[in-house]
């Protein structure tokens, strides 16, 4: 009995040690920023893989009530980090990290099927430059936006299991329409090394718009055959891109 108990304890200690061992080199802190109509729980598969590899992962739960408040929520989490940060944004979260990424702690930016506006650009207007295939976004009487639950899977999460997409539709976070109407004051990607992922079957942001934005910024680009919810459906590919940013030589 004692030998079995010792073995179990040794396995537990070994597992914890492996989980906590930091990467050998590069940035250790990763901050994940979700987009509109979602919350931070969607990052769970990515966060789990990163933590298993030894990264210190934080997930921002921005309120989606205004662009300024969403940026502040992100800066608040960045401030909590010890050392440099890889800042990752999905969808509307790309606009947030474009502004918040000017923080001195931010060493690299990663855009996952995300908006990547330039200084002075308005995210909502940028979306209209090359409209997406999805048509499900609707306004509430008080100026918030949501995706019609009947169209949510098609527009946002076509490659997720039906039950998961259905729950995401029911639990979606409404975003203040005004948040998409605020211009970027200073695009951090002009002064930070940048990586980006195109979701080639994205119905929320036109994949051609993603390619255009990422080419303009000279981002290191990878493409994945996935829906807008690529960060949930393809976590391994997302983690690989984040690790490339984390391990890149400092400039």
Beta strands, then each sheet from edge to edge (+ up, - down):
strand 1: 29-33
strand 2: 56-60
strand 3: 85-90
strand 4: 106-112
strand 5: 137-139
strand 6: 144-147
strand 7: 175-176
strand 8: 193-199
strand 9: 220-224
sheet 1: 2+ 1+ 3+ 4+ 8+ 9+
sheet 2: 5+ 6- 7+
end
